Amino acid sequence: MPATAAEDFRRAFKRNLTAHGFLIGAVLCFSFFSWYPMVREFLLAFQKTEAGTTRWVGWDNFRHVFQDPGFWQAWRNTLLFTALALVLGFLLPFLVAVVLNEFRHAQGYLRLLVYLPVMMPPVASVLLFKYFYDPGYGLFNRALGVLHLPAQDWLQSGDTAMLSVVIASTWMNMGSATLIYLAALQGVPGELYEAAELDGAGLLRKIWHVTVPQTKLVLSLMLLMQIIATMQVFTEPFLLTGGAGPEGSTTTVVVLIYQYAFNFNQYGGAAALGLCLLVLLSGFSALYVRLSRDNES
């Protein structure tokens, strides 16, 4: 190697040594905490451990999981949670963002107020709602009493348990979505709203014909992200109802994975469930990446 080329190589190596060190550290951490568990889960899905001996069982874990009635109930509960969360957790933040966008003063304080629940520890938020849902002295039943309405068994009834979980989850997580929607709304040209007003459009027509089309891509991406997140819900049903809920009404797929692993000691079944969920969410993730690339192009 010529002297000038060798010197250039040494200078470039020294210049990039720190950056390469940080990069290698990040790759090692990601490999150990993300890639290795994923590979390990894939192997566990086809293995079974008994009396300290691990053996390959092929598709037996999947067959066992599919024959479990709790598997199909968990999927129904997860899909129900996702549907309810989309009705509340997708539409409500958008409407709140539309309202906030109309304010011209104190918008910073209102943003902080909306984002405050996100800054609270999730466990603290869930325990707060568990207090609110208490059938005896809970805030919600007291409010119903003031309105002369009958008290509800929020978490003790299979009819209201899942809705109660969705309400708590929506309050905990809507702040981030609201700020994202608000940022998208502030990028909509004001001339479009002025033109709509000249055409006699009211608030609802402006939202439908101006706001929604101009923020369609953000809405689509947030919808996919919400589906991916809600199908992995665990903290809220686990802490509010112990995971199962009345008659198994709040047992989601991730809660069932936890039960297989730590209650039943069937790690192969838990891994098989995890792979099923991974395959489904991979489709939504691929669609999210496709939409993101279309936006960049």
Sequence and secondary structure as in RCSB ss.txt:
>XXXX:A:sequence
MPATAAEDFRRAFKRNLTAHGFLIGAVLCFSFFSWYPMVREFLLAFQKTEAGTTRWVGWDNFRHVFQDPGFWQAW
RNTLLFTALALVLGFLLPFLVAVVLNEFRHAQGYLRLLVYLPVMMPPVASVLLFKYFYDPGYGLFNRALGVLHLP
AQDWLQSGDTAMLSVVIASTWMNMGSATLIYLAALQGVPGELYEAAELDGAGLLRKIWHVTVPQTKLVLSLMLLM
QIIATMQVFTEPFLLTGGAGPEGSTTTVVVLIYQYAFNFNQYGGAAALGLCLLVLLSGFSALYVRLSRDNES
>XXXX:A:secstr
  HHHHHHHHHHHHHHHHHHHHHHHHHHHHIIIIIHHHHHHHHHTTEEEETTEEEE TTHHHHHHHT HHHHHHH
HHHHHHHHHHIIIIIHHHHHHHHHHHH  SSHHHHHHHHHHHHHS HHHHHHHHHHHT TTT HHHHHHHHTT  
   TTTSTTTHHHHHHHHHHHHHHHHHHHHHHHHHTTS HHHHHHHHHTT  HHHHIIIIIHHHTHHHHHHHHHH
HHHHHTT  HHHHHHHTTT GGGTT  HHHHHHIIIIIS  HHHHHHHHHHHHHHHHHHHHHHHHHHHHHH 
